[in-house]
Amino acid sequence: IVVGIVAGMLARQVFNEVWGHIDDREPPDATTQEATWGKVLGAAAVQGATFAVTKAAVNRSGAKGFHWLTGIWPGKKRADLE
């Protein structure tokens, strides 16, 4: 649970950093009246990608750490190719 909370906080920081390179203003919400469709959808896409990448990085780091500590891989050994 703690790792999930930290990952969420980290993802928010990364998103704000990335968005700061795109626009000087705060990222718009879908209900922000003055925001264009492009900015609303762009902000949502950047946010989704940022959160997904951060989640994958945290999960992968946790799995590698668990493997290092125990010698047991906590997930799948390889992806199903079927």
Secondary structure, 3 states (H helix, E strand, C coil): CHHHHHHHHHHHHHHHHHHHHHCCCCCCCCCCCCCCHHHHHHHHHHHHHHHHHHHHHHHHHHHHHHHHHHCCCCCCCCCCCC
